Each structure stands twice: as structure tokens, then as C-alpha cells.
Amino acid sequence: MRLRLRSERSIAADHRVVRLVASWCLAYPDDDLLSKIGMLRAGLAEAPQTEASTLLTTFLDHLSETDPARLAHDYVDVFDLSGRQTLFLTYWTDGDTRRRGETLAAIKRVYRDSGFAVDLRGELPDYLPVILEFAARVDPERGGTLLAEHRGALELIRFSLLDKASPYAHVLAAVCATLPGESPPDRASAIAMRGHRPEVESVGLEPFDPRLLPLHTGAEAGALR
């Protein structure tokens, strides 16, 4: 099914366009993504102008003005070489534990109960771009609830990106702006919103998806607490 970025009667309430554009912005900046910048801009231009749409427009400016090789390097540096900005939301609450497998199964049930076949594209169900696309294209209510339930994780990713002075902080800020209430003023407040404390539990995880094995070194996991 082709993506369609169009204003709808309820767009101000459900933030579909913003969430769909944010999903694309968090993808690897390959030729396919870069070729869609004009389409993404057009979608935002048709939607109501909000803080979130302004933030995403700023990020699209960054994509347009930066050398593609630099974009690719920065994406790998931010999201692949360290788990401090991981986009797998349940890691921030459940860590690499058996409990995380249960949480992932609950998210998959949400997708299944929507009545649509959700293509995970090889990712775990808690991968932020997947949840954003689900909220935009399939079920805004259930998708918005998933995002709200992981608000603490989203805010912690945002703070980590700010620490790194990454333009991707604009994307996370835009996602958070679609949720009820204001963002927390500091990391300590975001940690309080998170709920469970992440843990590393490498023993006995073999029956689960191998991608559940630790994302962080012990030192990195400690830094997230």
C-alpha cells in the first residue's frame, strides 16, 4: 500500500501526518528517503501548522542541506554504534530481560487486534518508526496509546539526542509534541515517567528473539539509570 500524505478532517486531533513524516525521518537516509523529502514537505504543508510540523520541517531542511554521505555516517553513529539512543522503546523500561519479551508480545497483540497485517520489516514490534507508522496509517487511537505508554522512553531518547547535539532531537521532540501534556523539563523527570528500570539479563534469553540480547555494555546500561 502506497503512503498517502493528505490532510483529513480529524488531522489536528490524531496527528497522522506528523507521525507518518516522523516515521520516515527516523529511517536510514538512503536514496529512497532523500527522494521523498519533497513529498514529506508537501504533507506537512497541507496539515495544520503546529510545533510538531515546524520541528519536522527543520529536520527536513537538515536532510536537504547535508551531504548524503555525512547523513549516512551520522545515522550510523547515532543509532547503530551505541544503544544510548536506541529506538526500541521497551528496552528503556524492561531492559534485556524476560519481561521485555512479554511486553513485546503485548504490542504485537495490539497490531493483530487492529485487523491489519502490520509489516515489521524485520524489526521488533517496539521499533519506534513501526509504531509511528501504525499510529498514522492503521489505528491512530491504539497507536497513540502505545506512544503515550512509552512517553518516558521517548523523552529519554530526546534528551540523549540533545546531549549529542543531533538534529534527530527535532524528530523526537515532534513526536512528543503529539502527546498529551508537556515534555518533562529534565532527564530526572523523564526517568520518573519511564516506569521500570532497564536491566541486563543475558542468561536464559535464548528462547526469545536473538535481537533481545543486550544492546548495551554494562557501563552503558548503568548510564541509562
C-alpha positions as a printed NumPy array, in Angstrom:
array([[  0.   ,   0.   ,   0.   ],
       [  1.421,   3.364,  -1.008],
       [  1.902,   6.084,   1.579],
       [ -0.501,   8.966,   1.252],
       [  0.178,  12.272,   2.989],
       [ -3.104,  14.148,   2.947],
       [ -4.97 ,  16.372,   5.372],
       [ -8.018,  14.739,   6.923],
       [-10.918,  16.197,   8.898],
       [ -9.525,  14.923,  12.211],
       [ -5.852,  15.596,  11.491],
       [ -5.487,  18.202,  14.253],
       [ -6.604,  15.639,  16.809],
       [ -4.842,  12.485,  15.672],
       [ -1.555,  13.848,  14.282],
       [ -1.436,  11.283,  11.475],
       [  0.668,  13.318,   9.069],
       [  3.211,  14.339,  11.711],
       [  3.617,  10.768,  12.904],
       [  3.966,   9.398,   9.389],
       [  6.572,  12.001,   8.459],
       [  8.428,  11.335,  11.726],
       [  8.466,   7.627,  10.907],
       [ 10.163,   8.358,   7.59 ],
       [ 12.588,  10.841,   9.161],
       [ 13.852,   8.123,  11.511],
       [ 14.623,   5.792,   8.608],
       [ 18.143,   5.296,   7.299],
       [ 18.858,   8.27 ,   4.98 ],
       [ 19.259,   6.318,   1.76 ],
       [ 18.332,   7.474,  -1.748],
       [ 14.74 ,   6.339,  -1.255],
       [ 14.238,   8.574,   1.771],
       [ 16.044,  11.541,   0.24 ],
       [ 13.886,  11.291,  -2.876],
       [ 10.782,  11.66 ,  -0.684],
       [ 11.779,  14.926,   1.013],
       [  9.55 ,  16.959,  -1.316],
       [  6.58 ,  14.672,  -0.643],
       [  7.146,  14.879,   3.103],
       [  7.308,  18.673,   2.948],
       [  4.08 ,  18.759,   0.951],
       [  2.332,  16.582,   3.518],
       [  3.37 ,  18.867,   6.35 ],
       [  2.35 ,  21.944,   4.371],
       [ -1.181,  20.548,   3.901],
       [ -1.576,  19.687,   7.591],
       [ -2.34 ,  22.226,  10.323],
       [  0.803,  24.126,  11.264],
       [  1.884,  23.138,  14.75 ],
       [  5.026,  22.988,  16.848],
       [  5.496,  19.394,  15.69 ],
       [  5.225,  20.216,  11.991],
       [  7.7  ,  23.089,  12.409],
       [ 10.201,  20.794,  14.102],
       [  9.916,  18.228,  11.314],
       [ 10.305,  20.897,   8.65 ],
       [ 13.534,  21.964,  10.348],
       [ 14.763,  18.379,  10.208],
       [ 13.822,  18.058,   6.534],
       [ 15.894,  21.202,   5.912],
       [ 18.796,  19.37 ,   7.523],
       [ 18.284,  16.371,   5.228],
       [ 18.157,  18.629,   2.174],
       [ 21.225,  20.679,   3.05 ],
       [ 23.6  ,  17.965,   4.29 ],
       [ 25.831,  15.786,   2.136],
       [ 24.261,  12.307,   1.816],
       [ 27.47 ,  10.585,   2.882],
       [ 27.506,  12.699,   6.032],
       [ 23.863,  11.887,   6.717],
       [ 24.575,   8.159,   6.458],
       [ 27.623,   8.438,   8.729],
       [ 25.693,  10.407,  11.351],
       [ 22.76 ,   7.981,  11.321],
       [ 25.029,   5.013,  11.968],
       [ 26.878,   6.927,  14.685],
       [ 23.667,   7.926,  16.447],
       [ 21.534,   4.799,  16.168],
       [ 23.802,   1.848,  15.321],
       [ 27.118,   2.284,  17.128],
       [ 25.649,   2.962,  20.565],
       [ 22.48 ,   1.913,  22.331],
       [ 22.162,   5.248,  24.139],
       [ 19.678,   6.431,  21.526],
       [ 18.07 ,   3.085,  20.723],
       [ 14.665,   3.358,  19.045],
       [ 13.465,   0.065,  20.556],
       [ 11.148,   1.532,  23.185],
       [ 10.727,  -1.43 ,  25.524],
       [ 14.452,  -1.504,  26.195],
       [ 14.072,   1.747,  28.135],
       [ 11.539,   0.196,  30.511],
       [ 12.29 ,  -3.531,  30.516],
       [ 15.95 ,  -3.742,  29.555],
       [ 17.216,  -7.021,  28.15 ],
       [ 15.055,  -9.244,  30.354],
       [ 12.38 , -11.893,  30.041],
       [  9.846,  -9.221,  30.985],
       [ 10.678,  -7.417,  27.75 ],
       [  9.548, -10.426,  25.727],
       [  6.148, -10.214,  27.397],
       [  5.874,  -6.504,  26.639],
       [  6.797,  -7.091,  23.   ],
       [  4.133,  -9.784,  22.768],
       [  1.566,  -7.317,  24.126],
       [  2.472,  -4.786,  21.416],
       [  2.13 ,  -7.479,  18.751],
       [ -1.354,  -8.222,  20.086],
       [ -2.262,  -4.564,  19.619],
       [ -1.179,  -4.82 ,  15.981],
       [ -3.086,  -8.071,  15.487],
       [ -6.254,  -6.758,  17.129],
       [ -6.299,  -3.802,  14.747],
       [ -7.389,  -6.167,  11.984],
       [ -4.5  ,  -5.181,   9.709],
       [ -1.387,  -7.11 ,   8.739],
       [  1.415,  -4.924,  10.115],
       [  4.695,  -5.346,   8.251],
       [  7.508,  -5.14 ,  10.801],
       [ 10.145,  -5.237,   8.019],
       [ 12.348,  -7.46 ,  10.145],
       [ 12.206,  -5.192,  13.192],
       [ 10.889,  -5.857,  16.672],
       [  7.341,  -4.582,  17.298],
       [  8.539,  -1.837,  19.666],
       [ 10.684,  -0.147,  16.99 ],
       [  9.605,   3.495,  17.069],
       [  9.238,   4.022,  13.279],
       [  6.942,   0.967,  13.143],
       [  4.754,   2.264,  15.993],
       [  4.608,   5.713,  14.385],
       [  3.513,   4.258,  11.042],
       [  0.916,   2.113,  12.808],
       [ -0.438,   5.221,  14.571],
       [ -0.504,   7.15 ,  11.305],
       [ -1.849,   4.61 ,   8.834],
       [ -3.687,   1.913,  10.758],
       [ -5.119,   2.871,  14.142],
       [ -4.497,   6.397,  15.479],
       [ -6.179,   5.642,  18.793],
       [ -4.307,   2.438,  19.65 ],
       [ -1.089,   3.788,  18.156],
       [ -1.371,   6.984,  20.162],
       [ -1.929,   4.918,  23.303],
       [  1.236,   2.904,  22.615],
       [  3.236,   6.104,  22.221],
       [  1.746,   7.592,  25.382],
       [  2.511,   4.431,  27.349],
       [  6.169,   4.81 ,  26.336],
       [  6.339,   8.582,  26.829],
       [  9.206,   8.221,  29.31 ],
       [ 11.262,   6.283,  26.766],
       [ 10.569,   8.841,  24.049],
       [ 11.65 ,  11.688,  26.307],
       [ 14.83 ,   9.872,  27.347],
       [ 15.753,   9.323,  23.704],
       [ 15.097,  13.024,  23.091],
       [ 17.397,  14.051,  25.954],
       [ 20.113,  11.689,  24.737],
       [ 19.896,  13.174,  21.236],
       [ 20.078,  16.689,  22.683],
       [ 23.217,  15.704,  24.608],
       [ 24.697,  14.506,  21.337],
       [ 23.616,  17.74 ,  19.585],
       [ 21.907,  15.57 ,  16.965],
       [ 19.326,  17.029,  14.564],
       [ 17.276,  13.889,  15.258],
       [ 16.298,  15.556,  18.54 ],
       [ 13.878,  17.648,  16.443],
       [ 12.126,  14.467,  15.294],
       [ 11.73 ,  13.091,  18.807],
       [ 10.53 ,  16.474,  20.052],
       [  7.931,  16.469,  17.265],
       [  6.702,  13.007,  18.283],
       [  6.467,  14.066,  21.934],
       [  4.555,  17.187,  20.913],
       [  1.759,  14.975,  19.55 ],
       [  1.155,  13.511,  23.021],
       [ -0.937,  14.992,  25.847],
       [  0.815,  17.281,  28.301],
       [  4.182,  18.99 ,  28.19 ],
       [  7.564,  17.309,  27.919],
       [  9.458,  16.947,  31.211],
       [ 11.983,  19.699,  31.934],
       [ 14.912,  17.385,  32.651],
       [ 16.169,  13.819,  32.397],
       [ 15.333,  13.016,  36.02 ],
       [ 11.67 ,  13.814,  35.357],
       [ 11.755,  11.645,  32.213],
       [ 13.25 ,   8.759,  34.198],
       [ 10.398,   9.097,  36.68 ],
       [  7.928,   8.799,  33.791],
       [  9.619,   5.69 ,  32.441],
       [  8.412,   3.179,  34.999],
       [ 10.574,   0.054,  35.136],
       [ 14.335,   0.388,  35.358],
       [ 16.301,  -1.186,  32.463],
       [ 18.343,  -4.245,  33.312],
       [ 20.765,  -6.526,  31.501],
       [ 19.942, -10.231,  31.696],
       [ 21.875, -12.224,  29.123],
       [ 21.445, -15.637,  30.745],
       [ 18.437, -17.626,  29.676],
       [ 17.31 , -15.367,  26.832],
       [ 17.957, -17.951,  24.14 ],
       [ 14.267, -18.975,  23.7  ],
       [ 13.437, -15.392,  22.705],
       [ 14.213, -13.394,  19.601],
       [ 18.028, -13.048,  19.342],
       [ 17.556,  -9.295,  18.966],
       [ 16.614,  -9.267,  22.663],
       [ 20.203,  -9.928,  23.653],
       [ 21.913,  -6.938,  25.308],
       [ 22.011,  -3.718,  23.333],
       [ 24.426,  -2.099,  25.772],
       [ 27.582,  -2.791,  27.639],
       [ 27.217,  -2.835,  31.407],
       [ 28.534,   0.73 ,  31.592],
       [ 26.034,   1.987,  29.019],
       [ 23.143,   0.288,  30.784],
       [ 24.19 ,   1.925,  34.03 ],
       [ 24.242,   5.317,  32.369],
       [ 20.566,   4.931,  31.453],
       [ 19.513,   4.505,  35.063]])
